[in-house]
Structures are given as C-alpha cells and as structure tokens.
C-alpha cells in the first residue's frame, strides 16, 4: 500500500510539473553576441528562473550579429531580437518591416573596444593606415556604426571588415587575418590581462555616444499586436534580471558558467565597461543624434518624424 501511494504521489508530482511547464509561454529569441555581458540577460534570467516566474520560456537562438538578428525578427522566425543596432532597426522600419523597439540593451558605447595582437606594430588606432583592417560584426550593427565613427573621429582610412561574432573575430585576429578586432566586455578581457592582446580604442571615444541608445530589443510587430501583455511580461522579467545581475554575486557565477569567462574578469567588465545604468532596458535616449549619424552613414534618407518614432518605440512602462 505504501509503495502504491508513493508511486501515485510521484506520478502526481510529475503531472503537476508537466502542467507547470506547459503553462509557460514560449518566446523565440534571436540574440546577437553569445557570451557578451550586455546581451546575456535572457540567458541568465532563464537559468536563474526569473523568466519562468513570469510565465515565460525563452527559446534562445544565437546569431553572428545585428544583421542576422534583424532578419530573424522581420521574417517571424524569432519573436524578439536582442542587441540590434538602433540605426539598422530604424532603417528597416522606414522600409515597412514589421518591427518595433520595446527596450534598450545598451545606452552608451564604452563596453565595445578594439584590440590588436601583442606582436602588432600598431600602438594605437591612430597608427592605422589605408591597408589596415578593422572589424565589425555585421552590416547595421552597433559595432559597424562605431567603427565607422571612430575612423571619422580620427580622420583614418582603415578598411572596415565584417568578421561576425566576437569569438570568430578573435580567431581571425590571432591568426593574422584581421589587424584590429572588436569585442564587447568582458569577452577577451582575460587576454588583455595576460598581455596576449592590446586595447587600441573604445567605443566611448566617439563624441556624443555615451548618452545614445546604441543597441535595442525589438519585437515582430505582429507578435506585439497579438499579445502585448506577454511582451510586457518579457520586459519585466528582463529588467528584473538586469537588477539581479548587478545585485547578486551569484549572477557572476552563472554568467561564468554560461560564457566561460572567469568571474573575476566578468566583474571587471561589469564595473569598468558595462554599468547598471548602461544596461537599463527602459532607458532610451540620444535618438536625435542616432538619426543624424544614421543619415550620414546612409542608413536613413532623413530623420524619423515624431509620429514615426512613437510608432517604432513602444517600450512598456516600467512596472513596480
């Protein structure tokens, strides 16, 4: 009898667990920059159970950059894209793409840096010549915009080169295929600490970018129209995860297990490169300058109107 009752209890527990799992709303996410601190809230929040608490199961697909992420959201292959270049989303929206911005991934650009191998003759970015290759992830990405802006800031004629994600970029730099690689902290900071690579520039060197929302969270417009409450719950869980990342030391352990970056290196990244204010998902600012730069780089023919910005940026209210 006891054995029978035990089996029944176990079956009931399994059934309840299955019911709970089935009750979660699955959202398909396309996330650029696997292992980057700023693009990791969805992964870390899922591992910490924060999204599940809000009834959401994030189904995460990692991409090689903003271009791939954007296409996944526009096509409907992904419901939500994380870490898209703001200019690229604006450009897609103006062309009629079904996409809306629901939050910020990063405001400010000091978390992005460019580096060379220790053997490189380049001592700083200003040493780059016309034959020097400088990397970015994909067309329309924040790294593309910042690389172009850095060259313009210093009057350089180096050759911007697409290299994909940070891991692939590091491989190309270390093998000598690319002169100057990009990374987003804390990725590769352990190699900076060991002297294998040297930092030659930061995104924060571009004037005016420290108040600009350079990477965003975007949603397929049809998905947003179908279930605004689900999207609002996603943003609430995302915001709670960011708060947890900066308040609980365990978050660094979870991040380290996911990314392979030592916790002590990750801590340098979060304190010196990516502050809590930078990762506030409800903070959107500097859009006028973003549009000025987008026009100069021919992402846009002209700045978006106030009505267009209102339609494109549909960031849910911060819930208390």
N, C-alpha and C positions, 0 to 999 in steps of 0.2 A: 504493500500500500504506500509506504513512504517513498519507495523508488518510483512508483507511478505518479505520486503527487509531485515529486521532484522533476520528473520529465515534463509534466504538464506545466509547471512553473517556468521551466526553461523555454518551452515552446511559446508560452505567453510572452515572455520577455523578448524572444526573437521576433515575434509578430509585432510587438509594440515598437521595437527598434526599426523594423522594416517599414512600419507605418510612419514613424517619425522621418525616416529617410525619404519616403515617397512624398511627404508633405512639403519638402523643401522645393522652392522654385529654382530651377537651373537657369543660370545666365551664362551664355557663351562669351568669353572674354578673349580678345586679342591683345597681347601685352608686348610692347617693344622693350628690349634691353633686359634680357634674362640676367638676373644677378645684380642689377643696379638697385641701390637703396631706394631711390625715389620712385621706381616703378614696381616695388615689391609689396606694397600694402595688400593687394588682392591675395597674393600667395601666403603672406604671413598671417593675414586675418583669417584665411581658410584654415591654416594649420593650428591657429590659436582658438578656433571655434567661434570667432566673432561673427562671421557672416552667417553661420548656421543658426546662431542665436536670433538673427533677424529673418530666419526662414529662407536663406539663400544658399545655394550650392554653386560656387563659381567654377565653371569648367574652363580652365585656362589653357590657351594656346600661345606659345611664344613666337614672336616674329623677329625678322632681322632689322626692323626699324619702322619708322613712321609710315613710309610708303606702303609696306605690306599691311600694316595695321589699318590704315585708312581704307584700302581696297576691301579688306575683310568686313569692315563695318558697312561700307556702302553697299556691298553685294548681299548683305544679310547673313554671311557665313558666321559673323560674330555679332552679338547684340551690342556689345560695348567694346570700345578700344581705349587702351590706357597708354599714355606717353606719346601722343601725337603732336607734331609741330603745329602751333596755333595758326601760323600763316597757311599751312597746307590745308587745314580744315576750312579756313575762310575761303580759300580758292575753290575747294570742292563744293562748298555750299553755294557760292555765287554761280557756279555752273549747273546748279539744280540737283546736286547729290542729296539723297535723303539722310542727312546727318545733322546732329545738334550737339552742342557742347553742354555738358552737365557738371563740369567741375575742373579744377586745376590739379595738375600733377606737380608742377614746379613753377614758382614765381621767382625770377632771378636766375642767373646763369653761372654762378661760381662753382657749382658742382661738376661742371664739364671742364675737362682740361686736356691739353695736347702734350705729347711727350715724344722723346726720341730714345734710341738705344744709347747706352753709355759710350759706345765707340763712335757715335755720330759727331761729325765736325761742327754741327750746329750747336751753338751755345745758347741761343735764344731764338725766338720766332723771327726776329728782325734779320737774322742771318740767312733766311730762306730766299732762294733765287727763283727764277722762272722755271727751272728744271726740278725744283723741289716739289714732292708730292705731299699733300696734307689731306688727311682722311675725314670723311663724314659717313654716317650710317646709310642714309638713303635720301633720294631727292625729296625735298619738302620737309625733312626732319629738322628739329631744332639744331642738331649738330651741323647740318648743311648751312642753315642761316647764320649760325655763329661763326663758322669757318670763313664764310664769305665776308662777314662783318669784321672779323679780325684782320683779314688781308686788307680790307679797305681802310681800317683804322690806322694801320702802319704803312699803307701805300706799297704793299707787296704784290708780286705777280706769281706766287706759287700756284701749283696746279691742284685744285680740289679734286679728290678722287674717292669714289664710293667704295667702301670696304665692308659694309654690312654691320653685324653686331660687334660689340666690344671684344668678345673672345676671338672672332675671326680677324679683327683689326690687329690685336696684339700679336697673333701668329704672323701676320704679314709684315709687321714692323720688325719683329725679332728675326725673321728670315731675310730681311733686307728688301722686300718687295715695295714697302712704303717707307718714306722718310719720316713723316710725322703722323703718329696715330692719335686717336681721340679715346677718351674713356670718361665714364661718369662715376664719380666717387661712390663707394670705396673700391670699385673694381681696379685692380692692378696697383693699388697703393702699397701693397707688400713688396712689389718690385721696385717701387720708388724708394721705400725704406731700405731695401737691400742694395740699392745703387745700380740695379740692372737697367733701369730706365731713368731719364731725367725729364722733369716737367719744364716745358718751354713757354707755355701760355695757359691762361684761364679764360673761360667764357666771360667772367666778370670784368675783364679788361675792356670789353666793348662798352662804350659810353651809353648810359641810359638803360641798360638791360636789367639792372638789379631790381627794378620795380615792374618789369614786364612778365606777364604770364607766358612762358615760352613753350610749355608742354601741357596738354589738356587731356581730360577724359571726355570721350564723345560716345554718343549712342545713335543707333539707327533710328531715324525719325519715325518709322512705322512702329518700331518696338516701343518707343516713348509714348506714342499716341494710344497704343493698345493697353499699356499698363504703367501709368505714371507713378502709382503707389509703389510698385515693385522697384522702379528706378530710384525713387526717393529713399526706399529702404536700403538699396545698394549703397547710395551715397552716405547714408547714416552709418552703415557698417564700415565703409571705407574711412570715414572721418574718425570713428572710434578706434579703428586700427592704427591710424597715424598717431593718435593720442597715446595709445598703448606702446607704440614703438619708441616713444620718447619719454615714457614714464616708468616702464617696467624693464629692469635689466635682463629679464628672461628673453625679451624680444631680440636682443643681440645674439643669444644662443640659438634661437630659432632661425634667425637670418643666416648665421654662420653655417648651420646645418644645411640650409637650402642652397646657399651661394658658394660655399667652400671658402669664403673669406674669413680669416681668423677674427674672433670677436674684438680683439684689441685694435685691429686695423679698421674694422667696421665702426668702432667708436670714434676713431679719428675722422672718418668720413662724415658721421652724423653731427659731430661737434664743430668741425672746421670747414666742411664743404656744404652740407645739406642741413640747415637748421629747421626747427619745427615750423617756424613762420613761413619758410620757403615751400614746405610741403602741405600747407593748409589747403584742403581741397575746395573750400568755399571762398577763397581769396582769388579774385580775378581783377587784374589791374594793368595799367600801361597799354591798353588796347590801341589808343591813338598812335603811339609810336610803333607798335607792332604793325599797324596798317601802313604807316609811312614807309617802313622798311620793306614790307611786302610789295608795295608798289615799285620801289626802287629795284627790287630783285625780280620784278615782273611776275610775281605770284598773282597779283591783282592789277587790274587796269586802273582802278580808283578805290578810294576808301569806302567801306560799307556805310550805308545810311543808318541813322538811329533805329529805324524800323527793322532793318535787316539784322542789326546787332541784337535787338530784342528777340527776334525770332530764332537766331542762331544760338545765343547764350540763354539756356533755360536751366540755370543752376537752381536746384531745390533749396528752399530755405533751411538754414541750419536748425536742426531740432535740438531742444534742450533735454 
